[in-house]
Amino acid sequence: MRRVVACVAAVGLLAGCDAPKGEGGQPSAGMPSNDPNTFRASSSVNLDRPYAGDWAEDVGACKDEKKVWTVEPKRMAIATLRRFCAWDEVYLNQGSDGAPVSWASNAKCLQGGNESHVFVFFHVKDSLQEMKVTFNDTTSFDLVRCVKKA
C-alpha cells in the first residue's frame, strides 16, 4: 500500500513539473521539438539553410506525404524514392553574376537496405520557393516548396 501511495505522489509531482528548459526558454536536448532523431521540417524558411523544408516535384504532390521530400539542414528523407541521406558538412557556394546560391555536401544514403555515398547539390532560387537537387552532378530533381496550412 505504501508503494502505491509513493508512486501516486511521484506521478503527481512529475505531472506538475514543466519540461526541462534550455537557454532562452527552449526545450533542452532530447525533447521532441529539438530531438535530432525526429524529422520536423517546418513551413517557415530558414534563411541560413533555405533548402530545408518540405518539397515535392509539383504543388499537387505536396498533398501526398508519400511524394514529399523532407529536407533538414543535415539530412533528408525522400519518400518517393524511399531514400534517407545524412551528411556531416554542408558547404555554401555564393552565387555570382546572377548564379543561384547553392549548398553541397557528401552524403551517406540508405535505400532499399543498401548504403551509398553521393555528393548532393541544392540550388535554391531567389524566391526560396523552388530548388534543384542534384546527386553526383548527374541526376537532378526540380522541386517546389510545400507550404503547410495551419
N, C-alpha and C positions, 0 to 999 in steps of 0.2 A: 504494500500500500504506500509506503514511504517513497518507493521508486516512482510510482505513478504520479504522486504529488510533486516530486522533484522534476520529473520530465515535463509535466504540465507547466510548472513555474518557469523552467528553462525555455520552453517554447513561447510562453507569454513574453518573456524578456526579449527574445530574439525577434518576435513579431513587432515589438515596439521600437526596435532599433532601425535606424536608417542604414542604407547600403553604405559601405565604406567609400569615402571620397578621396580623390587625389587633389592635386593643386588646382585652384580655381573652381572648386566645386564639381570637377569632373569625376566620374567613377574611376576607381583605381583599376590597375591592370587585372585582367581576368574577368571583369564584369562584362555582360553580354554586349554592351554598346561599344566596347573597345577591345574585345577578345580577338586576337589575331587569327583565330581559327574559325571565325564566323564571317561569311560574306555579307556585306551590308552596303553595297553601292547606293548612294542616295541620288535624288533628282537634282540637288543643288550642285553647281560646278565648283570644283576645287581649282582655283586659279593657278596654283603651283603645279598641279597634275591634272589638267583638263581632260586627259584621256580617260580618267577614272569615271565610272558611272555605268549605267545600263545602256546597251547599244543593240541595234539589230540591223539587218540588211535593208529594211524598209520600215516605214512608220507602222504599217499594218501588222508587221511581225512583232512589234512591241507588246501587243495584246496577248501573245502566246509565249509563256515563260520558257517553253522548250526551244524557242528561237532567239532568246535574248542572250547576249554576251554580258557577263558581269565582270567588269574590269575595275580592279582596285590598284592603288599605287604600286604594289609589288607582286601582284598575281592576277590571274583571270580564269574564269570558267566559261567555256564556250559550249553552251547547251546543245546546239545543233550538231556539233562535231564530237560531243561527249569528251571534250579535251580540257584538261586542267594544266595551267602553266604557272610557274613561280620563278622569280628572279631575285638576285641579291642587289645588284646595282642597276640604276636607270640613268642613262646619260642624256643630257639635254643638248640639242643641236639648234642654236638660234638661227632662224631664217634670215636671209639677207636678200635684198633686191626683190622683195615680194615672195620669196620662198616661204612655205609654211614652217612654223616651229615644229620640231619633231623630237621624239624621245626614242631611244633604242636600248635594248638590253639582251644579254644572253639569258635564255630561259630553259628551264628543265620542265618538260611537259610529260604528262601521262595521258594516254589514250588507249582504250581497249586493253589495259593491263601492260602496255608497252611504254617504256621510257624513251624519250628522245631529247636531244639538245638542239635548240634552234636559236636564231637571232631574230628578234621581233622589233619592228619599227612602227611607231604611232605617229602619223602625220595628221594633226588637228587643224581644221580650217579656222579662219579668224572668227567665224560665227560661233565657234565652240559647239556647234550642233551636228557637224559632220566630221568623219575621221576615216582615214585609210589605214588599215592594219596590214603589214606585210611581214611574212615569215621568210627568212633566209633570202630576201630580195627576189623571191620568185612568186609565191602565192599571195595575192592581195585580196582584201575584202573592203568594200566601201560600206561604211556603217553610218547610221543616224542615231542621235541620242534619243533614248526613250525617256519621256517625262512622266513620272508617276503622278496621278491625280490624288489630291489629298482628300 
